[in-house]
Amino acid sequence: MNPRIEALRSLLDSLKVDAMLVTDEINVRYLSGFTGDSSYLLIGPSETRMLSDGRYEIQLAEECPGLQTLIRPPSQLLVDLVQEVINSSPYGPIGIEAGHVTLAQYREWCEKCPSVEWIETSSTVEQLRMVKDEGEIKIIREAVSIAERCFQSLMPMLTTKWTERQIAHELESRMRFLGAESASFKPIVALDAAAALPHYQPAEVNIPSTGTLLIDWGAKFQGYASDLTRTMTIGPISQAFQRVYSAVLEAQLAAIEAIRPGVEGKQVDAIARGMLEKAGFGNEFNHGLGHGIGLQIHESPRMSANCDQILQPGMIVTVEPGVYLRDQFGIRIEDDCLVTATGCEVLSGLAKGLDDCRVVL
Protein backbone atom coordinates (compact mmCIF):
# COMPACT_ATOMS: atom_id res chain seq x y z
CA MET A 1 0.00 0.00 0.00
CA ASN A 2 1.32 3.42 -1.00
CA PRO A 3 0.56 5.90 1.84
CA ARG A 4 0.76 8.94 -0.45
CA ILE A 5 -1.74 7.51 -2.92
CA GLU A 6 -3.95 6.44 -0.02
CA ALA A 7 -3.83 9.98 1.37
CA LEU A 8 -5.06 11.34 -1.96
CA ARG A 9 -7.66 8.59 -2.26
CA SER A 10 -9.07 9.57 1.15
CA LEU A 11 -9.83 13.02 -0.29
CA LEU A 12 -11.95 11.85 -3.23
CA ASP A 13 -15.24 12.14 -1.34
CA SER A 14 -14.48 15.65 -0.10
CA LEU A 15 -13.55 16.65 -3.65
CA LYS A 16 -16.87 15.16 -4.83
CA VAL A 17 -15.19 12.99 -7.45
CA ASP A 18 -15.03 9.26 -8.12
CA ALA A 19 -11.43 9.37 -9.33
CA MET A 20 -8.51 11.73 -9.83
CA LEU A 21 -6.45 12.10 -12.99
CA VAL A 22 -2.99 13.34 -11.96
CA THR A 23 -1.08 14.76 -14.91
CA ASP A 24 1.61 17.01 -13.42
CA GLU A 25 4.99 15.24 -13.64
CA ILE A 26 6.13 16.38 -10.19
CA ASN A 27 2.89 15.20 -8.59
CA VAL A 28 3.04 11.88 -10.43
CA ARG A 29 6.55 11.42 -9.09
CA TYR A 30 5.54 12.33 -5.55
CA LEU A 31 2.65 9.88 -5.51
CA SER A 32 4.27 6.95 -7.31
CA GLY A 33 8.05 7.34 -7.20
CA PHE A 34 8.23 7.34 -11.01
CA THR A 35 10.94 9.68 -12.30
CA GLY A 36 9.99 9.68 -15.99
CA ASP A 37 7.65 11.96 -17.88
CA SER A 38 4.67 11.82 -20.26
CA SER A 39 2.71 9.62 -17.88
CA TYR A 40 -0.53 10.06 -15.92
CA LEU A 41 -1.91 8.50 -12.75
CA LEU A 42 -5.59 7.60 -12.58
CA ILE A 43 -6.55 7.05 -8.94
CA GLY A 44 -9.95 5.56 -8.21
CA PRO A 45 -11.65 4.46 -4.98
CA SER A 46 -9.93 1.06 -4.95
CA GLU A 47 -7.43 0.97 -7.82
CA THR A 48 -4.57 3.01 -9.25
CA ARG A 49 -3.35 2.86 -12.83
CA MET A 50 -0.35 4.45 -14.48
CA LEU A 51 -0.87 5.47 -18.10
CA SER A 52 2.47 5.53 -19.90
CA ASP A 53 4.36 4.27 -22.96
CA GLY A 54 6.89 1.64 -23.94
CA ARG A 55 9.93 3.80 -23.21
CA TYR A 56 9.21 3.46 -19.52
CA GLU A 57 7.93 -0.10 -19.18
CA ILE A 58 11.09 -1.43 -17.51
CA GLN A 59 11.63 1.75 -15.49
CA LEU A 60 8.07 1.62 -14.15
CA ALA A 61 8.51 -1.99 -13.10
CA GLU A 62 11.67 -1.03 -11.18
CA GLU A 63 10.50 2.23 -9.62
CA CYS A 64 6.83 1.39 -9.02
CA PRO A 65 6.63 -2.34 -8.24
CA GLY A 66 3.06 -3.54 -7.83
CA LEU A 67 1.54 -0.52 -9.56
CA GLN A 68 -0.80 -1.41 -12.43
CA THR A 69 0.55 0.09 -15.63
CA LEU A 70 -1.14 0.56 -18.97
CA ILE A 71 1.42 0.93 -21.77
CA ARG A 72 0.27 2.54 -25.00
CA PRO A 73 1.80 1.38 -28.30
CA PRO A 74 3.75 3.82 -30.50
CA SER A 75 0.67 4.18 -32.70
CA GLN A 76 -1.47 5.53 -29.84
CA LEU A 77 -1.35 9.00 -28.33
CA LEU A 78 -1.56 9.50 -24.58
CA VAL A 79 -4.86 11.35 -24.96
CA ASP A 80 -6.29 8.34 -26.80
CA LEU A 81 -5.18 6.04 -23.97
CA VAL A 82 -6.97 8.39 -21.55
CA GLN A 83 -10.06 8.15 -23.72
CA GLU A 84 -9.88 4.35 -23.84
CA VAL A 85 -9.42 3.89 -20.11
CA ILE A 86 -11.89 6.48 -18.88
CA ASN A 87 -14.67 5.67 -21.32
CA SER A 88 -14.51 2.05 -20.20
CA SER A 89 -14.41 2.87 -16.48
CA PRO A 90 -17.38 3.03 -14.08
CA TYR A 91 -16.40 6.46 -12.78
CA GLY A 92 -18.72 9.39 -12.50
CA PRO A 93 -17.05 12.79 -11.91
CA ILE A 94 -13.29 12.81 -12.37
CA GLY A 95 -11.02 15.38 -10.77
CA ILE A 96 -8.33 17.14 -12.78
CA GLU A 97 -5.45 19.36 -11.70
CA ALA A 98 -6.75 22.70 -12.91
CA GLY A 99 -3.44 24.44 -12.39
CA HIS A 100 -1.60 21.99 -14.63
CA VAL A 101 -4.12 21.34 -17.42
CA THR A 102 -4.10 23.56 -20.49
CA LEU A 103 -7.31 24.75 -22.09
CA ALA A 104 -6.43 22.70 -25.18
CA GLN A 105 -6.04 19.53 -23.10
CA TYR A 106 -9.32 20.13 -21.30
CA ARG A 107 -11.22 20.67 -24.54
CA GLU A 108 -9.71 17.54 -26.04
CA TRP A 109 -10.70 15.43 -23.03
CA CYS A 110 -14.23 16.82 -23.17
CA GLU A 111 -14.44 15.92 -26.85
CA LYS A 112 -13.08 12.40 -26.43
CA CYS A 113 -14.92 11.61 -23.19
CA PRO A 114 -18.27 13.39 -23.68
CA SER A 115 -20.08 11.54 -20.89
CA VAL A 116 -17.50 12.43 -18.23
CA GLU A 117 -17.96 15.31 -15.81
CA TRP A 118 -14.54 16.86 -15.26
CA ILE A 119 -14.18 18.54 -11.86
CA GLU A 120 -11.52 21.20 -11.34
CA THR A 121 -9.37 20.73 -8.24
CA SER A 122 -6.73 23.13 -6.99
CA SER A 123 -3.37 22.20 -5.44
CA THR A 124 -4.70 18.95 -3.96
CA VAL A 125 -1.46 17.01 -4.29
CA GLU A 126 0.59 20.11 -3.52
CA GLN A 127 -1.16 20.36 -0.15
CA LEU A 128 -0.06 16.80 0.64
CA ARG A 129 3.48 17.60 -0.47
CA MET A 130 3.82 20.46 2.00
CA VAL A 131 4.42 18.13 4.96
CA LYS A 132 7.51 15.99 4.39
CA ASP A 133 7.85 12.44 5.67
CA GLU A 134 11.03 11.13 7.31
CA GLY A 135 12.43 9.86 4.02
CA GLU A 136 12.00 13.25 2.36
CA ILE A 137 13.54 15.07 5.32
CA LYS A 138 16.59 12.80 5.19
CA ILE A 139 17.06 13.50 1.49
CA ILE A 140 16.72 17.27 1.94
CA ARG A 141 19.26 17.17 4.78
CA GLU A 142 21.73 15.66 2.32
CA ALA A 143 20.84 18.24 -0.34
CA VAL A 144 21.64 20.97 2.21
CA SER A 145 24.88 19.24 3.25
CA ILE A 146 26.07 18.99 -0.36
CA ALA A 147 25.40 22.69 -0.94
CA GLU A 148 27.25 23.64 2.24
CA ARG A 149 30.30 21.49 1.52
CA CYS A 150 30.45 22.89 -2.00
CA PHE A 151 30.44 26.47 -0.70
CA GLN A 152 33.05 25.78 1.97
CA SER A 153 35.45 24.18 -0.51
CA LEU A 154 35.02 26.92 -3.10
CA MET A 155 35.44 30.08 -1.04
CA PRO A 156 39.18 29.68 -0.24
CA MET A 157 39.90 29.35 -3.98
CA LEU A 158 38.53 32.74 -5.02
CA THR A 159 40.79 35.44 -6.40
CA THR A 160 40.27 38.57 -8.47
CA LYS A 161 40.75 36.40 -11.56
CA TRP A 162 37.37 34.72 -10.96
CA THR A 163 34.21 36.09 -12.57
CA GLU A 164 30.61 35.83 -11.39
CA ARG A 165 29.87 33.34 -14.14
CA GLN A 166 32.90 31.18 -13.33
CA ILE A 167 31.84 30.99 -9.68
CA ALA A 168 28.33 29.94 -10.72
CA HIS A 169 29.68 27.24 -13.03
CA GLU A 170 32.09 25.99 -10.38
CA LEU A 171 29.27 25.77 -7.83
CA GLU A 172 27.27 23.54 -10.18
CA SER A 173 30.28 21.38 -10.97
CA ARG A 174 31.28 20.88 -7.35
CA MET A 175 27.76 20.04 -6.23
CA ARG A 176 27.57 17.33 -8.88
CA PHE A 177 30.99 16.03 -7.81
CA LEU A 178 29.73 15.83 -4.21
CA GLY A 179 26.72 13.74 -5.21
CA ALA A 180 24.05 16.14 -6.42
CA GLU A 181 22.20 15.34 -9.62
CA SER A 182 22.23 19.04 -10.48
CA ALA A 183 21.86 22.49 -9.00
CA SER A 184 18.38 23.24 -7.63
CA PHE A 185 18.35 26.32 -9.87
CA LYS A 186 20.86 28.43 -11.75
CA PRO A 187 23.12 29.88 -9.03
CA ILE A 188 22.94 33.61 -8.46
CA VAL A 189 26.38 35.18 -8.06
CA ALA A 190 26.22 38.96 -7.82
CA LEU A 191 28.86 41.57 -7.09
CA ASP A 192 28.22 45.02 -5.62
CA ALA A 193 25.23 46.79 -7.23
CA ALA A 194 24.19 43.58 -9.01
CA ALA A 195 23.42 42.06 -5.61
CA ALA A 196 20.54 44.52 -5.32
CA LEU A 197 18.80 42.54 -8.08
CA PRO A 198 17.25 39.50 -6.31
CA HIS A 199 17.16 37.33 -9.48
CA TYR A 200 20.31 38.60 -11.14
CA GLN A 201 22.07 36.44 -13.76
CA PRO A 202 25.86 36.11 -13.36
CA ALA A 203 28.00 37.91 -15.93
CA GLU A 204 31.65 38.02 -17.00
CA VAL A 205 32.51 40.45 -14.21
CA ASN A 206 35.66 39.88 -12.18
CA ILE A 207 35.74 39.91 -8.39
CA PRO A 208 37.02 43.29 -7.20
CA SER A 209 39.61 43.70 -4.45
CA THR A 210 36.93 45.31 -2.27
CA GLY A 211 33.16 45.10 -2.47
CA THR A 212 30.16 42.85 -1.83
CA LEU A 213 29.53 39.31 -3.05
CA LEU A 214 26.12 37.60 -2.84
CA ILE A 215 25.78 33.89 -3.64
CA ASP A 216 22.39 32.13 -3.80
CA TRP A 217 22.68 28.43 -4.61
CA GLY A 218 21.30 25.00 -3.86
CA ALA A 219 21.79 21.31 -4.64
CA LYS A 220 19.23 18.87 -6.00
CA PHE A 221 19.64 15.40 -4.49
CA GLN A 222 17.38 12.48 -5.41
CA GLY A 223 14.89 15.00 -6.78
CA TYR A 224 14.77 17.27 -3.71
CA ALA A 225 16.12 20.81 -3.49
CA SER A 226 18.06 22.90 -1.03
CA ASP A 227 18.28 26.69 -1.19
CA LEU A 228 20.86 28.86 0.60
CA THR A 229 22.18 32.41 0.35
CA ARG A 230 25.21 34.07 1.89
CA THR A 231 26.39 37.63 1.39
CA MET A 232 30.01 38.51 2.00
CA THR A 233 32.17 41.56 2.06
CA ILE A 234 35.40 41.50 0.08
CA GLY A 235 38.07 43.28 2.05
CA PRO A 236 37.31 45.54 5.03
CA ILE A 237 33.78 45.69 6.42
CA SER A 238 32.35 49.13 5.71
CA GLN A 239 29.98 50.87 8.10
CA ALA A 240 27.21 50.73 5.48
CA PHE A 241 27.64 46.99 5.00
CA GLN A 242 27.77 46.38 8.74
CA ARG A 243 24.56 48.36 9.35
CA VAL A 244 22.57 46.58 6.68
CA TYR A 245 24.00 43.12 7.35
CA SER A 246 23.27 43.35 11.06
CA ALA A 247 19.67 44.39 10.36
CA VAL A 248 19.11 41.52 7.93
CA LEU A 249 20.67 38.95 10.25
CA GLU A 250 18.63 40.13 13.24
CA ALA A 251 15.46 39.98 11.16
CA GLN A 252 16.27 36.46 10.00
CA LEU A 253 17.08 35.18 13.49
CA ALA A 254 13.87 36.67 14.89
CA ALA A 255 11.83 35.06 12.11
CA ILE A 256 13.44 31.66 12.70
CA GLU A 257 12.69 31.96 16.40
CA ALA A 258 9.01 32.57 15.58
CA ILE A 259 8.59 29.46 13.44
CA ARG A 260 6.48 26.81 15.15
CA PRO A 261 3.35 24.76 14.47
CA GLY A 262 0.13 26.77 14.38
CA VAL A 263 1.73 30.03 13.24
CA GLU A 264 0.62 31.56 9.94
CA GLY A 265 3.26 32.23 7.33
CA LYS A 266 2.30 35.90 7.20
CA GLN A 267 2.96 36.25 10.93
CA VAL A 268 6.56 35.13 10.51
CA ASP A 269 6.93 37.42 7.50
CA ALA A 270 5.57 40.34 9.55
CA ILE A 271 8.17 39.81 12.28
CA ALA A 272 11.10 40.04 9.88
CA ARG A 273 9.51 42.86 7.90
CA GLY A 274 8.78 44.83 11.06
CA MET A 275 12.37 44.60 12.23
CA LEU A 276 13.69 45.81 8.88
CA GLU A 277 11.19 48.68 8.91
CA LYS A 278 12.38 49.65 12.38
CA ALA A 279 15.97 49.64 11.10
CA GLY A 280 14.93 51.94 8.26
CA PHE A 281 14.97 49.38 5.45
CA GLY A 282 11.30 48.47 5.12
CA ASN A 283 11.03 49.73 1.55
CA GLU A 284 14.15 47.82 0.54
CA PHE A 285 12.74 44.38 1.42
CA ASN A 286 10.73 43.73 -1.72
CA HIS A 287 9.81 40.02 -1.64
CA GLY A 288 8.29 37.42 0.66
CA LEU A 289 10.26 36.06 3.58
CA GLY A 290 10.37 32.47 2.40
CA HIS A 291 8.86 29.46 0.67
CA GLY A 292 8.65 25.72 0.93
CA ILE A 293 11.23 23.49 -0.74
CA GLY A 294 10.94 19.88 -1.84
CA LEU A 295 10.61 18.33 -5.26
CA GLN A 296 10.45 21.93 -6.49
CA ILE A 297 12.60 24.84 -5.45
CA HIS A 298 9.52 27.00 -4.83
CA GLU A 299 6.49 25.27 -3.38
CA SER A 300 3.99 25.69 -0.57
CA PRO A 301 3.85 26.85 2.13
CA ARG A 302 4.72 30.47 1.50
CA MET A 303 5.75 32.99 4.12
CA SER A 304 4.64 36.35 2.79
CA ALA A 305 2.35 39.20 3.75
CA ASN A 306 -0.69 37.60 2.07
CA CYS A 307 -0.09 33.98 3.12
CA ASP A 308 -2.66 32.45 5.46
CA GLN A 309 -1.11 28.97 5.41
CA ILE A 310 -0.49 27.58 8.87
CA LEU A 311 2.86 25.98 9.60
CA GLN A 312 2.84 22.30 10.55
CA PRO A 313 5.51 19.85 11.73
CA GLY A 314 7.33 18.38 8.75
CA MET A 315 7.21 21.48 6.59
CA ILE A 316 10.56 22.78 5.34
CA VAL A 317 10.78 26.47 4.51
CA THR A 318 13.43 28.98 3.55
CA VAL A 319 13.92 32.10 5.65
CA GLU A 320 15.53 34.75 3.45
CA PRO A 321 15.06 38.41 4.34
CA GLY A 322 16.95 40.85 2.16
CA VAL A 323 17.74 44.52 1.81
CA TYR A 324 18.50 45.85 -1.68
CA LEU A 325 20.04 49.30 -2.05
CA ARG A 326 19.82 50.36 -5.67
CA ASP A 327 23.17 51.16 -7.34
CA GLN A 328 25.00 50.20 -4.12
CA PHE A 329 24.67 46.59 -2.95
CA GLY A 330 22.21 44.00 -1.71
CA ILE A 331 22.31 41.67 1.29
CA ARG A 332 20.29 38.48 1.68
CA ILE A 333 20.78 35.68 4.21
CA GLU A 334 18.93 32.42 3.62
CA ASP A 335 18.66 29.14 5.51
CA ASP A 336 16.41 26.07 5.24
CA CYS A 337 14.31 25.35 8.32
CA LEU A 338 12.33 22.27 9.35
CA VAL A 339 9.18 22.93 11.38
CA THR A 340 9.26 20.59 14.38
CA ALA A 341 6.68 19.71 17.04
CA THR A 342 7.94 22.49 19.31
CA GLY A 343 9.56 25.03 17.00
CA CYS A 344 12.00 24.64 14.16
CA GLU A 345 15.39 23.17 13.30
CA VAL A 346 17.76 25.06 11.05
CA LEU A 347 19.04 22.44 8.62
CA SER A 348 21.83 24.61 7.27
CA GLY A 349 24.75 25.34 9.55
CA LEU A 350 27.02 27.69 7.62
CA ALA A 351 28.37 30.45 9.84
CA LYS A 352 26.72 33.80 9.17
CA GLY A 353 27.92 36.23 11.81
CA LEU A 354 29.36 39.54 10.70
CA ASP A 355 32.90 38.26 11.29
CA ASP A 356 32.14 35.13 9.26
CA CYS A 357 31.17 36.90 6.05
CA ARG A 358 34.53 38.32 5.02
CA VAL A 359 36.30 37.11 1.88
CA VAL A 360 40.05 37.50 1.97
CA LEU A 361 41.55 37.37 -1.53
Order of alpha helices (4+ residues) and beta strands (2+ residues): alpha-alpha-beta-alpha-beta-beta-alpha-beta-alpha-beta-alpha-beta-alpha-alpha-alpha-beta-beta-beta-beta-beta-beta-alpha-alpha-beta-beta-beta-beta-beta-beta-beta-beta
